[in-house]
Amino acid sequence: MRPLHQLQTATIAIFCTAAAAKRAIDLSTLEWTLSSPVYNISVPGRVPSQVHLDLYREGIIPDPYFGLGDFELRWVTLTNWTYNAKLDGLDTSTNLSTWLLFDGLDTFTSIELCGEYVASTNNQFRQYYFDVSSVLGSCSGPPNLSINFGSAVNITADIANEPGQETWPDWVEGLFEFPNRQFVRKGQSDFGWDWGPAFAPAGIWKPAYAIQLPSAGIYIRNSLLDIYRQGQLNNLPPDQAAPWILNASLDILGAISSTATLAIEIMDMSNNTITSGDLQNISTTSTSVGGSITVEGEACQLWWPAGLGPQNLYYFKISLVDGGKTLASVTKRSGFRTIVLNMTPISTPQLSQGIAPGNNWHFEINGHEFYAKGSNFIPPDAFWPRVTLAKMKQLFQSVVDGNQNMLRVWASGAYSPDFLYDLADELGILLWSEFEFGDALYPVNPEFLDNCREEAEYNVRRVNHHPSLALWAGGNELENLELPIAEGADPGNGQWRKEYEQLFLGVLAPAVFQNSKSISYIPSSTTNGYLELNFSSPIPIIQRYDNVTAGSIYGDTDHYNYHSDVAFNLSSYPVGRFANEFGFQSMPSLQTWQQAVLPEDLNFNSSTIILRNHHYPAGGPFTDNFHNSSLGMGEMTIAAELYYPVPNIADSVANFSAWCHTTQIFQADFYRSQISYYRRGSGFPERQLGSLYWQLEDIWQAPTWAGVEYDGRWKVLHYVAKDIYQPVIIASYWNYTTGDLTAYVTSDLWSTASGSATLTWYSYNGTILAAPTTVPFTVGALNTTQVLQTNTNALPLSLKDAVLKMNITATGSLPNSNEVKIFKHEYYFHDLSLGQVNLQDPGLILNYNSTTGNFTVEAAKAVAAWVWLDIPAGTLANFDENAFWLVPSDGKREIGVTVKDDSIGGKWVKGVTVRSLWNNTLS
Ligand code: BMA
């Protein structure tokens, strides 16, 4: 048993020294009171926190995540709350300026100091700062700071009802629990989503400070570091031989003198200076100062994503200097890399390689094409202030352990905190990041657009230095879903597209392009890319939309089909350059349900369980292909019944658990089928170079698309994705209508790999039906090669009785490594429905070896389908592999385990059980 791999010491990526700042009071140190006069509640509050968290801690409300808390606690959401504290510790003796600085207020507030109104806020994602010197000057008695939070649900309803307010055609706003989310700059999924609860929380959700400055004092409130190749332009592959340009700027409180300059020092991780110098081309405004410097490449090692090379990082100390004196400085940890989303037209050389015409749509790291393997990251909790570094380390370690190198940080939660980017920098996880707009169209009045601009600039500047930052996208499913709905409802009306472009090309694109040359931007997560990219135009991007030529391929794809009868019909999958989301729901494990519902609710028909599934019937224009009209519960049940023997176990809890597990098997199998299909596309005319499934993890305990449950437990999906995301894989591709069956070896290595595939037909009783066939193969870099072609109608066997085991051994090298490695993978081809085949008792034997800390499992009697080792409640651990098939001739398979959280001193080992699909047939 191994302890969880230790990450590098968590770094504080940003050290701020504000030499001349007199005082910075952390508002979390004050004694806060949270109150509601309406409900006559007054309890201690915290910063950073949210109302629900404080009420729960103080015993006023039960655990919001338990049972139907999502519905029962709406009274908390529908009222106003006040956070109040005495602002102790201020220096009132001298002539200082005093500022209140909030890194995040959620969301509608009215702020008062000393009983005097200071300001109102209406954007969860902005940093707010207010000069309160004059208010303090006239303060009688101890300064009282009071922040009143209005109900976001009520206020957005009022905004929606304002005379002349914008409206959209039906179904444009993806509606979940509370309507009108498009009118507020707040986490859109706070209003409910199809995988999450609707708490619409309120509170001072990020750190806050009172800053006191002498007249020449400076406080750095935000900063930008952009590292790019000389001559680089966004969205275009740069010259990898060009020197690096470092562009830095500081956003400050206080006054910047016109003689101030900037200096930079680059240090390695042991704080040894590598190079230093003064920034050139200094430009100063009243709120910021910036400049740039050229750095020759040799001094610095490149940063690579996981599996593609090392994650080299450096410290960059940027100092504001005047008259030989350092006024303030900030140290950021960053790295040298270029990452580009290449959407250029397919070139003549590419056409001659067999790539279909149209446009590219793939990422390039340091000038190399690579296969992006990953998933979509949603908010890890409905209440961000309780998301801990420890929990995120576990989750991101699972990402890397799962052979993933990219996450799409989905558009309708909150901008990720720096510590998440820090972890991603260390672990090599690319974060395709999105502005928080999704599944709706948005207002375009000047106030709203200004608010969005402030939000975008702050966040672009805050996170730009992270080498893990891979892309900015304007929002989720706008061009493939919301615009077509609006335009379909109102054909010929150009208003919707014009408004869309105002926000996503007119406001958000410049927020990226004016602050960063290193990051690409797309307006919508799913998109056909641009028709034209011209940086001398005021708006550099002209979008392609549906301006397409038949036979050409342009963009990325989004695929949801809840008709599970076609789940394994390969022709139902989209052909594109990159799959940015696709998925299906499954139930969480019994162990997870036990955290959130009463014992009597542990059954499929429990209304608590059903009501925690928020994948409701949606209706609207996409009822048929996007949202089946049955509930999510029905979709999962139908799929389980179609493809597997369904459990009918006398013990009702065991039966429920087996059902939950069976829905997970279908989910994982469906995703595996798509992932192998997309990956094979790397060697097909579509030159497909990415698979990000929906969704990495859960926000709470519920039936969702996640592969990792709320507490970090891996579902079947995460194991299966880990398997199919290995660098060199074999998979079968079956047209079950014609019987055509092929198998391909696909590799995402950057050099050729070669080896052999062994194909063996087994009877379900475990006997070998025919001598194995061995097929040698060579598979090129980022390519695929066929190792089997047959037709199942011509086989001298019945798929009811026979299963094909395919396994490969290949030698090759990982990118940026000369070490020769052996890659192994196996895959079973079987009949469409395992409910119809001749499954038999596999005679599974599970053992634990206390010397090695490993488990062994064998199928002593017959073929075992979907072998599953189950960890009891209370321990967070994952096996090296799980959810695999075994045949008796495999003998004992040894399985390592990584323990992440064990509160019972290893006793859980005795509680591990093993099952396979055969168990579903037992009563
Ligand atoms: C897409 C995503 C999410 C959603 C998921 C499942 O629509 O972008 O908005 O949660 O599919 O329906």
Residues whose N, C-alpha, C, O or C-beta is under 5 A from the ligand:
A	BS01	BMA	D194 N476
